[in-house]
Amino acid sequence: MTTITQVRARVFEWHGPTVPPAEHFCTNAIDIVRSDGDRMGSFRFHAWTVVEIETDDGLVGLGNVALAPSVAKLIVDRYLAPLIIGSDPLDTEHLWQKMYRATHAWGRKGIGMAAISAVDIALWDLKGKILGQPVFKLLGGRTKTRIPCYASKLYAGPIDAIQREAQSYIDQGFTAMKMRFGYGPADGPQGMRRNLDSVAAVREVIGPDVDLMLECYMGWTLDYARRMLPKLERFEPRWLEEPVIADEIDSYAALAKLTHIPISGGEHEFTVHGFRQLLERQAIGVIQYDTNRVGGITAAQKINALAEAFGIPVIPHAGQMHNYHLTMASLASPMAEYFPPHDVEVGNELFYFLFEGDPLAEGGWLDLRDDVPGFGLTLSTRHQESFHVIE
């Protein structure tokens, strides 16, 4: 039997060049509380925790988490590693339940579950390497020849810059893209008009036959969203993402009943139990869990099965290999989010600086290799001088 001998969690803090914060870059949950300084500051991820799980035969599985990385490292080191060392890494369900139940008093949501996610992702990477198969093959195999993806950037800014960026995605072959709103309730009617002008400008460039997704990142209120939705319907968006904070499930349900625009969310929800509540209350029309938050591969595949039963699509948040493998293996997942490689800005881009092996989109499509075991990732050495590593 292969046995886990070591679990190591390291924090990689980025100290390289970053794109300076821009005003009204993207609405977010703290906007209505304050408006001074960098309004996106608390939602930037310029440090990640990487988890490496090693076996007695020298194989290593990689996982990661971007939420509160120093806290995640502490949780992995102090609470999770002792639970799995000495175990068979193929027993992913048993190990997940062990971590979930041992930390249940404080770990079932938030950073506790994000830390469990990183360990679980590393275990699935390890499982693939032990069995000599890519993770998506272990999850059921290829359900798509390739994965269609949407370009996910288009942060708020000057109209001409947004239009140029949207045109660049069309030129690259994307048939779907997502833009962010820069204004919310604190910005009054003028901000509402600027939001609408931005959407109109992008739709003008991309035409009627390209899917356009709209993201609020929890920066609106129920009242504001109710006022905006009728004005947005003429642009025929594919969905409106996270209009209010994640705990306001009743608000999501109310908005879903108000409009034919699908209301999406789940980036800040956890485990199959959280998504059962959202689905039973008909609160969302698109599920967007993040695998390295929601509970890892073990939790995500259960959510995929539940979503299929409810007829709700799953389009995981933030691209990245763990999400692509789940998307490839599930009929409930019609497409993937894709962050184009870019200088470090919010922090999602750090995936390209930390790891080698993430596929690049070609003509709006992604593919995964059948001959690379696990997730096919390795830690990159190309940018190591720009990271401060906390062991």
N, C-alpha and C positions, 0 to 999 in steps of 0.2 A: 504493500500500500504506500502510495506517495503521501508524504506528511509535510505539513507547514512547519517550517523551522524558524522563520523570522518575519516580522512585520515592521517595516520602516516607513515613517511619515516625515516628509521634509517640506518645509515652506520655501517656495521660490518667489522672492520679492523682486519685481521688475524695477531696475534703476536706470534703464536705457531711456531713449527719447520717447516722449509722449506728445500727443496732439493736445494743445492747450484747451482748457474748458471754454465753451462758447455759451453765450447767453441764450436762453430759450432753445437749448439743444434738444431736450425731450422732456415732456411732462413726467412727473413722478409723484409718489405718494406724499412727499414732504412739502410739496409746493404750497398747499393751503396753510401750512404751519409757519413757514418762513420763506423769504425770497432773496436773502442776502447771500453773497458769495456764489460758490459753485453749487447750483441747485441739484446737480447730479452727483455730488461728491460722495454721498453715502451709498451710491449704487455703482461705483466704479470698482472693478476687480483687478487691481494691479499686483496681486499676489495670489498664488494658488498653492494648495497642498497636494503633493504627489505621494501616493501610497504605493509601496512596492512589497509584494508578498513573495517570499522565496520558499522553495521546497528543498527536501533533503537530496534531490537529484539535480539541484542547481537551476531549475526553471524559476523565472520571475514574472509575476503578473503586475500590470500597471493599472492604477486607478487614480482619480483626481477629484478635487472639490475646490470651488472658488469662493464659497461663502465663508466669511470669518476664518481665514485659513489658519491663524495661530491657535484659535480655539478648536478647530477641527483636528489639528495635529495633537493637541492635548487629549482630546477624546479618544482618538485612535490609539495613542501611546498608552494611556492610563486605563481605559475601560474596554476597548474592543480587541486589541492585540492579545491580551491574556485569554480571551474567550475562544480564540481560534487557533493559537499556536498548539501544535501537536495533533491537529485534526486533518482529516482527508479533505483537500480543497475541492474535490468533486461533489461534496455534500453541500452544495450551495443553499438549498432550501433550509436544511437543518441549521447551518451556520447563520443564515439571515434571521431565522426565528430566535435563535439563541441571542444574537445581538439586540434584536428588537425587544424581546421580552426582558432581558437583563437590564436594559436602560429605559424601560417603559415609563418610569416615573418622571423622566425629564427628556427623553430622547425621541419620542414618537413623531415629533414635528420639528421643523426648524433645523438648527445646526447639528443637533444630535442625529437626525435622520440623514442629513447631508454627509456626515462622517461615515455612517453606516453605508451610504451609497458608494462612497469612494472605495471602501473595503470590498463591497460586493462587486463592483466593476472590476477591481483587480482579481478577484476570485474567478470571474467569468473569463477574463483574459488568460488566466492561468489554466482554467479548464480547457480552453481551446488549444493552448500549447501542449497540454498533456495528451489530448486526444488527436492532435494534429489537424484540427479543423478551425475555420473561421467561426466566430461566435454566431453569426447569423445562421450558419448551418446547424448549430446546436439548438437554435430557437425554432427551427422548422424549415429552414432553407430559403431559397430564392423565390419570392413571389412576384418579382418584377425583373425584367431584363436589365433595366437601369432605373435609377431613382430620379424622378423629376424634382427639381428644387427651385426655391424662390430666392432671389437676391434680397438679403436682409441688411439694409443700412438706411440710406435716405433719412438721416436725422434732420431736424428742422434747421432752416437757414434761409439765406436769400433765395428768392424764387428762381432766378436764373441759374444759380448753382444747383438747386434741386433738379431743375429740368435737364441740365447737362448730365448729372449723375444718372437720372432715369434713362436718358437716351443711351448712355454707355452700357446699361444692362440690356437694353433692346439690341444694341449692336453686338453684344456677346452671345445673344441667342436666348436670353431668359424670356419666358412668357408669363412670369409672375414676379412681383416684388412687393416689399413692405416699406411703408414710410411711417415716420413718427410725428406726432403733434407736438408743437412747441408751446402751446398756450392752454390754460385751464381756467377754472372758475375765478382765480385771483386776478386774471387779466381782463375781465369784463367783456363787454360786447365787441370791443376792438380786437381783442385776442381771438374771439370766436370767428370774426370775419377773416383774420389772418389764417386761421386754421383752414377755413373753407377755401380761401384763395390758393393755399398751398396744394390742397387736394385737386382743385380744378386745374392747376398748372401741370401737375403730374399726369392727370388723366388726358389733358390736351396733347401731351407728348407721346404717351404710350398707346393712345387710342382705345377703342371699346373692347378689343379682343385679347387684352392682357389683364390677368388678375392683379388687382391692387388690394393689398391688405393695409389696414390702418391700426396703429398702436397708440394707446394712451398711457401705458405703463403705470396704471393705478393713479393717474394724476387728475382724474375727474371725480365728480360726485354724481349721485343718482339724478339730482335735479338738472345738472349741467348736461349729462348724457341724454336725458329725456328731451332737452331743447335741441341738442345737436343732431340726434339720430334722424329726424325727418329731413333735415337739411342735407344730410350725407347720402340719403337713399338714391338720389339722382346719379351719383357717381358709381353705383353698383359695386361696392367693395365686397371682396371675398369674405372678410370678417372685420369686426371691430374688437381689438384685443385689450383685455384687462382695463376696462373703463374705470373701475373703482377698486379699492383695496380688496385683497383676497378674502377677508373675513366677512364681507358683506354679501353673503350668498343670496339673501332675499333680494338685494338690489340687482344682482345678475339675473335672477329669475324674472324680476319685473321688466327688465330691459329686453330679455328674450321674448317676452310676450308682446312687447310694444312694437317690434320691427321685424321685417323679413331679413334684415342683415344678421347673419350668425354672430353671436357674442362668444368670443373665445377666452380661454383662461386656463389656469392650472399650473402655470410656471411656479407659483408659490403655494402649491398644495402638495400633500404628502400621502403616500401609500394608497392602496386600493380602497381603504375605508373613507378617506377624504373624497375620492372621486365617486364612490358610490353615492355619497350625499349630493354631490353636484348633479349627477345624472338623474337620480330619483326626483330631485326638485326641478328638473328641466332647466337648470341654471345656465348651462353652456352648450353651444352648438359645435364647438371644436375644442378638443383636449390638447393642451400644450405643456405637459409635464416636462421637467428637465431631469434626465436620468441620474445625473450626479447630485440631485437633491431629493428626488421622489422616493428613493429607496433602492436605487440601483437597478440592474437588469432584472433581478428576482421580483421586485415590486412592479416594474414597468410592464413585464409580460402579462401579469395578472390584470393590470389596468387595460391593456390592449384587448384582452379577451372580454372584459366587461364592456368596453366601448363597442366592440363588434356586436355584442348582444343588444345594445341600445341603438345601434346604427349611427354612432357618432364618430367622426373621423379623429384620428390621433396624428398630430403633427408636432413632434417634440421640439422643445425650445433649444435654440443655440447651436444647431449643427453638431459637429464633433462625432468621432467614430462610434462611441457607444450608442448615440441616437441613430446614426445611419444603419447600424446592424439591426436594431429593433425595427426600423422602418422597412428595411429590405425583407424581413421575415414575417411581416404582418399585413394582411389584407386591409386591416383597419387603418393603416397608415398610407395615404395616397401620395404624399410628397414629403420633402425635407426642407427645413430652414437651412440657409447657407449664408454664412458671413464671408464675404470676399476678403482675401488677405489684405491687410491694411496696417498702417502704423498703429501703435498701441493708443487706444482712445478710451473706450469704456472698459475694456479688459477681456471681452470675448475673443479678441484677436490674439491673445497670448497663447492660445492653443497652438497656433502655427509657430510660435517662438519656443515653446516648451517641448514639442514632440515632432518627430518625423513620421511620415506615413499617412497623414490625413489626405484624402483625395481632393483634387481640385475639380471644380465644375467645368464641364466642356459643353458649350451650347445649351446651358440650362439643365444639364443632366450630371448625375454622379454614378459611379460604379464601384463595386467592391470586388476584390479579388477572391477567387475560390481556393487559391493555393497558398494563402498566408494564414497561419494559425492565430487564434486569439483575435485581437483587434488590429493586429498588424502595426502597432505603434512601438517606437523606441524613444527614449529621451534624447533630445537634440543636444549637440555640443556647439552648434553654430553661434549661439548667442550667450554662451555661458558667462562671458565677462559682464553682461548686462544684468545678471541675476545675483542677488544676495541670497545665499542658501542657508536656512536655519535647520540644523540637524536635530 
